[in-house]
Amino acid sequence: MTDKNSSSARNVEAPRGFSVAQAAAYLGICRARVYALVRSGELEARKLGARTIILRDELDRFLDSLPPFRGGA
């Protein structure tokens, strides 16, 4: 017998919008650095009331824009 609730829970997609703390965890950096990236315009954020939200697509765009690591110091 299949449990519909357990299979549907596994099919839940990652959230489209992240809080600053979630975005920091996604990027592997601290919250202060996320705020600095937003202030500098390197990362675009949205406001929903007092909440700051960063879209997953924006986080992926930011990661894709970083230069590749070539090794060395």
C-alpha positions as a Python dict, from the first residue, in 0.01 Angstrom:
ca = {
    (1, 'M'): (0, 0, 0),
    (2, 'T'): (136, 343, -97),
    (3, 'D'): (111, 639, 139),
    (4, 'K'): (9, 940, -75),
    (5, 'N'): (124, 1192, 188),
    (6, 'S'): (481, 1061, 203),
    (7, 'S'): (522, 1052, -175),
    (8, 'S'): (383, 1404, -219),
    (9, 'A'): (615, 1537, 53),
    (10, 'R'): (913, 1405, -142),
    (11, 'N'): (794, 1588, -454),
    (12, 'V'): (790, 1930, -288),
    (13, 'E'): (1014, 2170, -478),
    (14, 'A'): (1272, 2392, -315),
    (15, 'P'): (1130, 2733, -222),
    (16, 'R'): (1137, 3003, -487),
    (17, 'G'): (1208, 3281, -236),
    (18, 'F'): (1461, 3274, 47),
    (19, 'S'): (1500, 3479, 362),
    (20, 'V'): (1840, 3641, 413),
    (21, 'A'): (1939, 3361, 652),
    (22, 'Q'): (1829, 3095, 403),
    (23, 'A'): (2008, 3274, 118),
    (24, 'A'): (2325, 3289, 327),
    (25, 'A'): (2305, 2914, 392),
    (26, 'Y'): (2236, 2848, 22),
    (27, 'L'): (2543, 3051, -78),
    (28, 'G'): (2759, 2928, 211),
    (29, 'I'): (2826, 3278, 344),
    (30, 'C'): (2717, 3481, 647),
    (31, 'R'): (2405, 3699, 663),
    (32, 'A'): (2612, 4018, 684),
    (33, 'R'): (2775, 3933, 350),
    (34, 'V'): (2432, 3879, 191),
    (35, 'Y'): (2321, 4224, 311),
    (36, 'A'): (2647, 4372, 175),
    (37, 'L'): (2587, 4209, -165),
    (38, 'V'): (2232, 4351, -170),
    (39, 'R'): (2356, 4700, -76),
    (40, 'S'): (2624, 4691, -348),
    (41, 'G'): (2371, 4580, -611),
    (42, 'E'): (2543, 4247, -677),
    (43, 'L'): (2237, 4065, -545),
    (44, 'E'): (1879, 4180, -603),
    (45, 'A'): (1634, 4147, -315),
    (46, 'R'): (1260, 4201, -282),
    (47, 'K'): (1064, 4334, 14),
    (48, 'L'): (746, 4184, 152),
    (49, 'G'): (655, 4409, 440),
    (50, 'A'): (956, 4400, 669),
    (51, 'R'): (1088, 4076, 518),
    (52, 'T'): (1374, 4074, 270),
    (53, 'I'): (1334, 3799, 13),
    (54, 'I'): (1588, 3684, -244),
    (55, 'L'): (1467, 3470, -531),
    (56, 'R'): (1636, 3136, -597),
    (57, 'D'): (1693, 3239, -962),
    (58, 'E'): (1878, 3549, -840),
    (59, 'L'): (2100, 3340, -612),
    (60, 'D'): (2177, 3104, -899),
    (61, 'R'): (2249, 3398, -1131),
    (62, 'F'): (2490, 3539, -873),
    (63, 'L'): (2669, 3206, -835),
    (64, 'D'): (2696, 3167, -1212),
    (65, 'S'): (2848, 3515, -1240),
    (66, 'L'): (3139, 3433, -1008),
    (67, 'P'): (3473, 3370, -1177),
    (68, 'P'): (3597, 3012, -1185),
    (69, 'F'): (3858, 2907, -932),
    (70, 'R'): (4189, 2838, -1106),
    (71, 'G'): (4379, 2704, -806),
    (72, 'G'): (4675, 2856, -633),
    (73, 'A'): (4669, 3098, -341),
}
